[in-house]
Amino acid sequence: MVEITWFGHACFLIKGRNATVLMDPVPAESGYTLPSISPDIVTISHEHQGHAALDLVQGDYRLVNGPGEYEIKEVFINGIRTWHDSQQGAELGRNILYVVEMEDLTICHLGDLGHALTEQQVEAMSAVDVLLVPAGGGPTITPTQAAEVIGQVEPSIVIPMQFRTEKGDAEREPVDAFVREMAAAEHRTVDRLTVRKSDLGESASVVVLEPA
């Protein structure tokens, strides 16, 4: 069982029995608030503002900020090189998506993905149970492209991120546009998500988290 909390933008805390993983820590100027956290692992998808507020992270953590395979405290992480735009990084640079295996679940954080995944990238990913996907457009994939990526990955649970809320991301679309693209999938809104392998269904469901 893992507990997933969203702190806004692309920042998530994934908590298991033996370890906690903080992904893309968000700065205060984003409009969101990152509470005092001492995670075991911190992942950074890229160094752009909004994704790498390491000065707010406390404790003695392991930093993962590049492609490759990592094993830390029984958590297995695969960082896969992608691009922040559709021009192979010519406009906005590189991006790393992370596939995290913990507590019998596989969770994928797409970071600031700016394009559809290649066959090689999909093949490099383990079977994904939970997909954290940018859903508000802007300098990442659009809601329509997000739905296409979900079709490539075929997760059981989809959690949108980087969409307009009352706190931040004012330049992006609200989550409604993404939900419309995923009209065939069941969806619900919760404060945080607790999920077990046995909870997973055969078809994808959308879980919209409220920023903590």
Secondary structure, DSSP 4 states (H G I P E B T S, - for coil): -EEEEEEETTEEEEE-SS-EEEESPPPGGGT--------SEEE-S-SSTTS--GGG--SS-EEE-SSEEEEETTEEEEEEEEESSSSTTTTT-EEEEEEEEETTEEEEE--S--SPPPHHHHHHSPPPSEEEEE-S-SSS--HHHHHHHHHHH--SEEEEES-B-SSS-TTSPBHHHHHHHTTTSEEEEESSEEE-GGG--SS-EEEEEPP-
